[in-house]
Amino acid sequence: MKWWQSGFLMISVFSIIACLGLLVPPAAGVAQNMTEHSWIYNQGYSDDMRIYQTTSGFHGQKLVTGTRGTGTISRSIDAHVYGGFEDGFNEIWANEWGVYQNKPSLYSEPITKSDLRNALCAKNYEVGSIYSESYSEIRDLVKDTSVSQTNENSVYSIHTEADGTARVGARVQRSTSSAPAYIMTGSYQGYTNMRMQLESGNASIMTLPCP
């Protein structure tokens, strides 16, 4: 939120107060921001969670969302986080759209386990971002992952179609003393079609197109 000179107080509609990182002191002046555009379709088992926050403890804005269980899901998330700027501006904006159906899954465990695996991990120590993906028990996998990293910016673009087990994770944290602006973990079994674009940095241009 931000106090404007006119005296009006603007508060993000999606702000929620939660106890996250109480042991980490608020990091004043540590600027970080991130944008996420993601879409996933899964027939099988899903277990994922996302945490967005502008600062630690009972300060700033928080948002947590997650899905767990067996069935069919189709879900998109668009979100951005601005936090830690010297002028005190903090904001979370997010939209989640989804269809969740508790129907019998078309996924069935293979008679013989596959030992085929694939993994990727990218870190940017200057910006404070990390993205990882791993695939196991692969029956079919088609993936297209692009990584662009500089001292000011990280961009991760993922498009995966997998029949097996897919695990993804990401974290945006400018320094060890700052609160994580974004934490994401996901584990999916069965058929998964996933598209995700993440951008983070001190001077992120925030112009990623929706998938």
C-alpha positions as CSV (number, residue, x, y, z in Angstrom):
1,M,0.0,0.0,0.0
2,K,1.1,3.6,-0.5
3,W,0.2,7.0,1.0
4,W,-0.3,9.4,-1.8
5,Q,0.3,13.2,-1.2
6,S,-3.4,13.8,-1.5
7,G,-3.9,11.7,1.6
8,F,-5.8,8.8,0.1
9,L,-4.9,5.3,1.0
10,M,-4.9,2.6,-1.7
11,I,-5.0,-1.0,-0.5
12,S,-4.6,-4.0,-2.8
13,V,-7.9,-5.9,-3.0
14,F,-6.1,-9.2,-2.8
15,S,-4.2,-8.4,0.4
16,I,-4.5,-10.9,3.2
17,I,-2.7,-10.8,6.5
18,A,-0.9,-14.0,7.4
19,C,2.0,-15.0,9.7
20,L,4.8,-15.7,7.2
21,G,8.4,-15.4,8.1
22,L,8.0,-13.9,11.6
23,L,11.6,-14.7,12.4
24,V,12.8,-12.6,9.5
25,P,13.0,-8.8,10.2
26,P,11.2,-6.6,7.6
27,A,13.7,-5.5,4.9
28,A,13.3,-1.8,4.3
29,G,14.5,-0.5,1.0
30,V,15.3,-3.9,-0.5
31,A,13.4,-3.6,-3.8
32,Q,12.1,-6.7,-5.5
33,N,9.3,-7.5,-7.8
34,M,8.0,-10.4,-9.8
35,T,5.3,-11.3,-12.4
36,E,3.7,-14.7,-13.0
37,H,1.5,-15.9,-15.9
38,S,0.8,-19.6,-15.6
39,W,-1.7,-22.2,-16.9
40,I,-1.9,-25.9,-16.1
41,Y,-4.1,-28.8,-17.1
42,N,-3.8,-32.0,-15.2
43,Q,-5.6,-35.3,-15.2
44,G,-4.3,-37.3,-12.2
45,Y,-3.0,-36.0,-8.9
46,S,-2.0,-32.4,-8.1
47,D,-0.4,-30.9,-5.1
48,D,0.8,-27.3,-5.4
49,M,1.1,-24.1,-3.4
50,R,2.0,-20.4,-4.0
51,I,2.9,-17.8,-1.5
52,Y,3.1,-14.1,-2.4
53,Q,4.2,-11.4,0.0
54,T,5.6,-7.9,0.0
55,T,7.4,-8.1,3.4
56,S,7.8,-10.5,6.3
57,G,5.7,-11.0,9.4
58,F,2.6,-9.0,10.2
59,H,3.5,-6.3,7.6
60,G,2.6,-5.6,4.0
61,Q,0.4,-7.8,2.0
62,K,0.2,-11.7,1.8
63,L,-1.6,-14.1,-0.6
64,V,-1.6,-17.9,-0.4
65,T,-3.2,-20.3,-2.9
66,G,-3.0,-24.0,-3.4
67,T,-4.7,-27.1,-4.9
68,R,-4.4,-30.8,-3.7
69,G,-6.2,-34.0,-4.7
70,T,-7.1,-36.3,-7.5
71,G,-9.2,-35.3,-10.5
72,T,-9.1,-33.0,-13.5
73,I,-8.0,-29.3,-13.2
74,S,-7.6,-26.5,-15.6
75,R,-6.3,-23.3,-14.0
76,S,-4.7,-20.0,-14.8
77,I,-2.9,-17.5,-12.5
78,D,-1.8,-14.0,-13.3
79,A,-0.1,-12.1,-10.5
80,H,2.5,-9.5,-9.7
81,V,4.2,-8.4,-6.5
82,Y,6.0,-5.0,-5.8
83,G,7.7,-4.8,-2.5
84,G,10.5,-3.2,-0.5
85,F,10.8,0.1,-2.3
86,E,12.2,3.1,-0.6
87,D,9.0,5.1,-1.0
88,G,7.1,2.5,0.9
89,F,5.1,1.2,-2.1
90,N,4.0,-2.4,-1.6
91,E,1.3,-4.1,-3.8
92,I,0.0,-7.6,-4.7
93,W,-2.3,-8.1,-7.6
94,A,-3.6,-11.5,-8.6
95,N,-6.3,-13.3,-10.5
96,E,-6.9,-17.1,-10.3
97,W,-9.3,-18.8,-12.7
98,G,-10.0,-22.5,-12.6
99,V,-12.2,-25.5,-13.4
100,Y,-11.9,-28.4,-10.9
101,Q,-13.7,-31.6,-11.6
102,N,-13.7,-34.7,-9.3
103,K,-14.1,-37.1,-12.1
104,P,-12.3,-40.5,-12.4
105,S,-8.9,-39.8,-13.8
106,L,-7.8,-41.2,-17.1
107,Y,-4.4,-41.7,-15.6
108,S,-3.4,-45.2,-14.6
109,E,-0.1,-46.4,-13.1
110,P,2.1,-48.2,-15.6
111,I,2.7,-51.9,-14.9
112,T,6.4,-51.4,-15.2
113,K,7.9,-48.2,-13.6
114,S,9.9,-46.0,-16.0
115,D,13.4,-45.0,-14.9
116,L,13.6,-42.2,-17.5
117,R,14.2,-38.8,-15.8
118,N,14.9,-35.2,-16.7
119,A,15.7,-32.1,-14.6
120,L,16.7,-28.5,-14.9
121,C,17.7,-25.8,-12.3
122,A,18.5,-22.1,-12.9
123,K,19.7,-19.6,-10.3
124,N,20.4,-15.9,-10.5
125,Y,22.3,-14.8,-7.4
126,E,22.3,-11.2,-8.5
127,V,18.5,-10.9,-8.7
128,G,17.7,-13.5,-6.1
129,S,15.6,-15.9,-8.2
130,I,15.6,-19.7,-8.7
131,Y,13.5,-22.0,-10.9
132,S,13.7,-25.8,-11.0
133,E,11.8,-28.6,-12.8
134,S,12.2,-32.3,-12.7
135,Y,10.4,-35.2,-14.4
136,S,10.4,-38.9,-13.4
137,E,8.6,-42.1,-14.3
138,I,8.4,-40.6,-17.8
139,R,6.2,-42.3,-20.3
140,D,6.0,-39.2,-22.6
141,L,7.7,-35.8,-22.2
142,V,7.8,-32.8,-24.5
143,K,9.2,-29.7,-23.0
144,D,10.4,-26.2,-24.1
145,T,12.1,-24.3,-21.3
146,S,13.8,-20.9,-21.9
147,V,15.9,-19.1,-19.4
148,S,17.2,-15.5,-19.6
149,Q,19.2,-14.1,-16.7
150,T,21.1,-10.8,-16.2
151,N,22.3,-8.9,-13.2
152,E,19.0,-6.9,-13.3
153,N,16.4,-9.4,-14.5
154,S,15.4,-13.1,-14.7
155,V,12.9,-14.5,-17.1
156,Y,11.8,-18.2,-17.1
157,S,9.4,-19.5,-19.8
158,I,8.2,-23.0,-19.5
159,H,5.9,-25.2,-21.7
160,T,5.7,-28.9,-20.8
161,E,3.5,-31.8,-21.8
162,A,4.3,-34.8,-19.6
163,D,2.8,-38.2,-18.9
164,G,4.4,-39.3,-15.6
165,T,5.5,-37.3,-12.6
166,A,6.3,-33.6,-12.9
167,R,7.7,-31.4,-10.1
168,V,8.4,-27.6,-10.4
169,G,9.5,-25.0,-7.9
170,A,10.5,-21.3,-7.9
171,R,11.6,-18.7,-5.3
172,V,12.2,-15.0,-5.5
173,Q,14.2,-13.5,-2.6
174,R,16.4,-10.5,-3.2
175,S,18.7,-11.2,-0.2
176,T,18.9,-13.4,2.9
177,S,17.5,-10.5,5.0
178,S,14.5,-9.9,2.7
179,A,11.2,-11.7,2.7
180,P,10.6,-14.1,-0.2
181,A,8.3,-12.2,-2.6
182,Y,7.3,-15.5,-4.2
183,I,7.5,-19.2,-3.3
184,M,6.0,-21.9,-5.5
185,T,6.0,-25.7,-5.3
186,G,4.1,-28.2,-7.4
187,S,3.9,-31.9,-7.9
188,Y,1.7,-33.5,-10.6
189,Q,1.1,-37.1,-11.6
190,G,-0.6,-38.3,-14.7
191,Y,-1.1,-36.2,-17.8
192,T,0.1,-32.6,-17.3
193,N,0.1,-29.7,-19.8
194,M,1.8,-26.7,-18.2
195,R,2.7,-23.2,-19.3
196,M,4.4,-20.7,-17.1
197,Q,6.2,-17.4,-17.4
198,L,8.0,-15.9,-14.5
199,E,9.9,-12.5,-14.5
200,S,11.7,-11.1,-11.5
201,G,14.3,-8.4,-10.8
202,N,15.1,-5.0,-9.5
203,A,14.0,-3.3,-12.7
204,S,11.6,-5.8,-14.2
205,I,9.7,-4.4,-17.2
206,M,6.6,-6.5,-16.4
207,T,5.6,-7.0,-20.0
208,L,5.4,-10.8,-20.3
209,P,2.4,-11.8,-22.5
210,C,-0.2,-14.2,-21.1
211,P,0.2,-17.8,-22.4
